[in-house]
Amino acid sequence: MKILAIEHEIPSTKGERFQPHLRAEASQVWELYQAGILREIYFQQDQPIAVLILECANVDEADQVLSTLPLVKEGLIAFEVIPLRPYPGLARLFAEET
């Protein structure tokens, strides 16, 4: 299942608290990417908010995977997790009628 995960900084966190954990965060992201769990990662165009595409069995697995990230462990960020499914609209328009 494809999962969209959108980062949200915890409002009470200060920017300087992130720095000590960024290398470990990048290392864990790399491991998830190499394992085929993290399929894509982006920043929003206008701000440094991470947007991830994960391949997981379900939302619970995605939550567990995201909880391994150091910035999540430290309580600096959280993720909105959105399960995705294929868009069926084109089939309604172009499927052959029987």
Residue pairs with C-beta under 8 A, 6 or more apart in sequence:
1 55
1 56
1 57
1 58
1 83
1 84
1 85
2 39
2 53
2 54
2 55
2 83
2 84
3 53
3 54
3 55
3 56
3 59
3 62
3 81
3 82
3 83
3 84
4 51
4 52
4 53
4 81
4 82
4 84
5 50
5 51
5 52
5 53
5 54
5 62
5 66
5 79
5 80
5 81
5 82
6 49
6 50
6 51
6 52
6 79
6 80
6 82
7 49
7 50
7 51
7 52
7 77
7 78
7 79
8 49
8 77
8 78
8 79
8 80
9 49
9 76
9 77
10 75
10 76
10 77
10 78
13 75
13 76
13 77
17 74
17 76
18 71
18 76
21 70
21 71
21 74
21 76
24 70
25 69
25 70
25 71
28 68
28 69
28 70
29 38
29 41
29 69
32 38
32 54
32 65
32 68
33 39
33 41
36 55
37 54
37 55
37 56
37 65
38 52
38 53
38 54
38 65
39 53
39 54
39 55
40 52
40 53
41 50
41 51
41 52
41 53
42 50
42 51
42 52
43 49
43 50
43 51
44 51
50 77
52 79
54 62
54 65
54 66
56 62
56 65
58 83
59 81
59 83
62 81
62 83
63 81
66 72
66 79
66 81
67 73
69 77
71 77
72 78
72 79
